[in-house]
Amino acid sequence: MRHSGQARGQSIVEMAFILPILLVVIFGIIEFGWLIFAYSTISQAARNGAEAAAQLPPYQSWIDLQYASPRPEGYAYRNDDCINAVLSAIETDLTIIGTGANDQEPVTNYVSISYPQGPGSRNLDSRGPIEVTITYPVRGLTPLWSLLGMDDGITMRVTQRRSLENLGRDPTRTKGVACARDMNEWKILNPTPTP
């Protein structure tokens, strides 16, 4: 009888040694799968955005207005139809990343659109290119990140580049153009904007 009590005690001690290692391995597998999922989701979102940007490339001057101080009255980054098209394309395939689930931030808060060869490359002669970059902080699902001292998770950066295919021409518009250079042009293109 004594041996069975000792065996039970020995099993508990062994489990106390093995359980932390086992939990770290299980949490590591879960987090590794989550990171692969997050990267593929963010990569697809950037790809969708780059394809939309190749069709409706926003003007660099409109993009720069978001950093202006003070911003022009009535300016909202997403008011421009070209910017809105790119951000809407980014949002199309998102699942739980960037929709507020698991305290994740909306992906569109972490998007930058740029012309790596300068704003002068926004023409159909050199055909761009245009880049969409998403630099997104991904938080973990398990306590493993806290154990490693990485409470904020890791930041993933994905850049997709496309050649320009169009310059934002829109035959359904009165002026035939969807993209605005500045607030004055936006007001001309949108004489009766809806809030």
N, C-alpha and C positions, 0 to 999 in steps of 0.2 A: 504494500500500500504506500509505503513511503516513497518508492521509486516513481509512482504515478504523480504524486504531488511535486516531486522534484522536476519531473519531465514537463509538467504544466508550467511551473515557474521558469524553467529554462526556455520554453516556447515563448513565454511573455517577454522575457529579456531579449531573445533573438528578434522577436517582432518589433520591439522598441528600437533595436539597432537598424533593422531593415526598412521599417515603415518610412522614415524620412527620405531615404534614398529612393524607395519605390514611388513616393509622392512626387519627388523632383522629376523622376523619369516620366511619370504619367503627365504631370503638368507641362513638362518640356515637349512631349508629343502633341499635346493639345495646342500649346502656343506655336509650335512650328507649323502645324496645319493652319492655324489662324493667320499667321504671317504670310504663308503662301497664298491663302485665299485673299487676304487684304491686298497683297501686291498685285495679284492678277486682276482684282476688281479695280484698283486705282489705275493700273496700266490700261485696261479697257476703257475706262472713263477718259483718260488722257488721249487715247487713240480716237475715240468718238469726237472729242473736242477739237483735235487737230484736223480731222476730216471736215468738220463744220467750218473751222477757221479757214481752210483752203478755199471753201466756196464763198464765205462771207467774211473776208479779212477786215477786222476793225482798223481804223486809223490809229496810228501811234499817238497822235495828239489827243484823241479821246481817252485812250488808256492812261496817258500822263495826267489827265485832269483829276484822276482819283488821288493823286499825290499832291495836287496843288493846294496851296494854303493862302487865302481861303478858297474854297471851291466855288465855282460859279453858282449863282442862285438857281435852284431847280435841278441841279445836276445829280444824277444817280447813275452809278457805273453801269447798271443793268438796263437803263432806259434805252441805250443804243440797241437797235435790232440785231446788229452783228454780234455784239457782246452777248446779248441775251440768247442768240442762237447757239453760240459756242457753249455757254453755261448750261443751257437746256440739253444739249447733246451730251454733256458730261453727266448730267443727272439721269439720263435715260436707263442705263444698265446697272445703276447702283442698287445693291440689295441692302444689307444691314450696315455697310460702310457709309458713313456720311449722311445718314438719315436721322441721326440723333439717337439711334439705338446704342446701348452700352456706353452712354455718355460720349459718343463720338461726335465730333464737330461736322457741320455740313462741308462737304468737299469743296464746294464752290467758294468758300472763304479762303482757300489755299491754292487758288489757280492764278497763274501768271501767263499772259499772252505776250509774245515778243517777236521781233524780227531780228534774228541773230546777225544779219548782214546790214542792219540799220533800217530805219523807216523808209529810206529811199528805194529799198528793194520791193516795196509794195507796188509791183507793176507786172504786167504779163510778158514783158521782154525777158527779165531775169527770173520771173516766176517765184519770187520770194527768196527763201523759204519763210515759213511762219512756224513758231514753236508754241506748244502748249505744255506748261510744266505744272505738275501738281506736287507740292511738298507738304505731305500730310502726316500728322502725328497719330500713330496707331497705338492705342492703349491695349494692354493685355486683358485676357479673360480670367486668368488665375492669379493667385498670390505670388507666383514665381517672380514677376517683375519687381515686386516689393522686396523679396528676399535678395534679389540681385542689386538693389538700390536704384532701380530704374522705374520709379513711380509714374513718370510721365510717358513710359513706353519708349518706342523708337520712332524716328521720323523717316518716312519713305519718300524718296524723290524720284519721280518718273517724268521724263521728257519725251514728247512725240513731236516729230518735225514732218511737215508736208510742204510740197511745192504749191504755189497758188494756182488755182484753176479758174477763178472768177474774181472780180473786184467788187463784189457786193451789188451787182446789178439786179434790180427787182422790177420786172415789167408791170407788176400789179400796183406799184407806187406811182403817184402823180409825177414825181421827178425821175422815176426810173432807178432810184438809188436807195439802198437800205441803210448804209453806214453813214454816220455823221462825223465830221471833223471836230466840231466844237458845239457849244450850246446854241449859237446863232443858227448854224446849219441844221441842228436837230429840231429847232422850232419851225424852220421852213419845211423840213421833211414830215413833221408831225404837227400840222396846224391845229388839230383838235385831239391832243393826247388824252388818253383815258388814265386816271390815277391808278 
